[in-house]
Amino acid sequence: MTLLNILYLPDARLRKMSTPVVEFNDNLQELIDNMFQTMYHAKGVGLAAPQIGVNIRLCVVDVSEGKNHPQVFINPEITDHSGLEKYQEGCLSVPGAFETVERYKNITIKALDRHYQPFEISCDGLLAECLQHEIDHLNGKLFIDLLTPIKKDRARKSFEKYIKSKQ
């Protein structure tokens, strides 16, 4: 398996609408494995293909404490939602920045799994938050787009401070 490079803001590839996955082959399976390895290495709970420069509708998620419940979502689509809740979010593509955002509390998603089988899942809590965050990536949106101008500026400064500390 290979660690992939995670794109950081302001990379324009993060702002592109992703295309549906249409080729189901060994290359896709290898990409999924590499995405999980990259996400775990970066200590994330979710990673969308656009974050590693691949413009397809694919995300991987594992919100379990033991990092032992990997989930694959190919061509995910939110089909139902209810309630609103505030969550503290960060992003592997905007490291160092954490802010409170409002997301749906309960969602239902239909997608394909890593074996290309259709499934539907209803969820809440961290999984619902994470899936909405990753689906936003598939639509060319970042969590900072949901912030007020003041919070967005604060997130930008935190991100810049993080990047400067790594140079």
Secondary structure, DSSP 4 states (H G I P E B T S, - for coil): --PPPPP-TT-GGGGSPPBPP---SHHHHHHHHHHHHHHHHTT-SEEEGGGGT--BSEEEE---TTS---EEEEEEEEEEEEEEEEEEE--TTSTT--EEEEEEEEEEEEEE-TTS-EEEEEEEHHHHHHHHHHHHHHTT--GGGGS-HHHHHHHHHHHHHHHHHT-
